[in-house]
Amino acid sequence: MARARLIDGARPDLPTGRAGQGAALGLTLAGLLVVWFGLIAPGLAWYDARARSIAERRLMIAHERALIAALPELRRRIAGLRGGDIAATALLTGGSDAVAGAALQGDVQALAARHAITLDSAEILTTVKTGTMRRIPLRISLTTDYPRLIALLGAIGAAAPRMLVDDVSLHATGLPDPGRDLPLRARFTISAFRAAQPR
């Protein structure tokens, strides 16, 4: 009997009745908040980031596959260029790299304007000599939706002088809006070629 009283009176500070129920409910809610903010919310954020990364990689893979499919045709054209068979319209004109780069920038801006896209920035990078050609790279940044971006990339691929797109980087700029395409911020490099020696 004395031992039972000792056990009953060992923790007289624990609430009982409604106060005990309220304390238990508070502890449960606190535990749920810890689980939410400590595990679930970071997990959801990680999942969302991974989903965006996968979507961007799928887009880049699709574009790279299109470039790979175009390689045989590009090799044929390069072989023709070495033999002098490709028309002069396949190359940038201009007596210097700076003039050719300015022409390339103007052509890209015109293509973007046709698709209602304004370039955020355009920077001519260092020219690279490749055999008898000089590659003029132009790094551009723009913000648009997915359909317009794909249309612009298609127009660049079909343009004259010939242009190549690489080093593509895409990022979503907002949250999805029902009925509207998600805006994307795109950065990529466009390269065109000019003869190493003026014609």
PEPE-V246843 format. One line per field, one symbol per residue. ss: DSSP state (@ for helix, = for strand, . for the rest). phi: phi as a letter, one per 40 degrees, with the letter a starting at -180 (. if undefined). Layout:
ss->???
phi->???
This chain:
ss->.@@@@@@@........@@@@@@@@@@@@@@@@@@@@@@@@@@@@@@@@@@@@@@@@@@@@@@@@@@@@@@@@@@@@@@@@@@.....@@@......@@@@@@@@@@@@@@@@@@....======...===..=============@@@@@@@@@@@@@.....=========....=..=..=============....
phi->.cccccccccbccccbgcccccccccccccccccccccbcccccccccccccccccccccccccccccccddcccccccccccgccccccbcbhcaccccccccccccccccccbfbbccaabccccbcbgcbbcbcbcbbabacccccccccccccccbccbbbafcbbacbacdbdgbcccbbbbabbbbbbccbdc
